[in-house]
Amino acid sequence: MEENRPLILISNDDSIDAPGILRLVDCCPENADVIVVAPEVQQSGKSSAITVGAPLRISAKPDYRGARIFTVSGTPVDCIKMAFHAIVPRRPDLVLAGINHGSNSGCNVIYSGTMGAVTEGCNQGITSCGFSLLQHSLEADFTMCMPFVREIIAKLLANPLPDGVCLNVNIPARVTPLGVRTCRAARGYWTEEYRKYLDPSGNPFFLLTGRFVNHEKDATDTDEYWLDNKYIAIVPVNVDYTDRDYIKPLGEYFDL
């Protein structure tokens, strides 16, 4: 790996076995060095979780199209942290995650392991971006969106993001996107989140399910709106959770 070539670090939450991560490698420019560090097993919904009190193990896998491939026995954030600590030869120019099998639009950004990896890269001061296709199937077709993903990656390498800002990119499935729109995340929530079943002994257990309820169906400036209209939606995400506008009025009530 050469010092004068950009270095791209890639992870995901669907595991190293998910096809989407290799499609993301395919979208990286030929003049870049690429290192993939992904969970060895499925880690969806892990958000920014880290492994505490258990050992983490790194395994090297066969290279793919010149990209070096590793797995970590932990979460997406563990992958990024371990990459910085023990794998990458120098500071990456770009951290990417995905291409996720399934949506991370709306409030999903707070649950997403894909975006957990992205925000960890952002917290390290590196331009970071997550990509998600609105189709959960491992047979999902990424070919129609890949030219757009390539263009977004090229633009991020040419124009790094401001400190503390990362991108959440969601892509409509089964169509060639009509274009790209930068927007805000739709406000909403998940309902009917769990389904109850009985095991053979008659004891109840629950599996995650549910549906997303969009509070802003009439708003035309949200990711849900643009995705419904067959556009790729890019939402800038600020990793500083502080509500700066509320510091002063809150202080007037609480400060002693």
Buried (B, 14 or more C-beta within 10 A) or exposed (E): EEEEBBBBBBBBBBBBBBBBBBBBBBBBEEEBBBBBBBBBEBBBBBBBBBBEEEEBEBEEEEEBEEBBBBBBBBBBBBBBBBBBEEBBEEEBBBBBBBBBBBBBBBBBBEBBBBBBBBBBBBBBEBBBBBBBBBBEEEEBBBEBBBEBBBEBBBEBBEEEBEEEBBBBBBBBBEEEBEEBBBBBBBBBEBEEEEEEEEEEEEEEEEEEEEEBBBEBEEBEEBBBBBBBBBBBBBBBBEBEEEEEEEEEEEEEEEEE
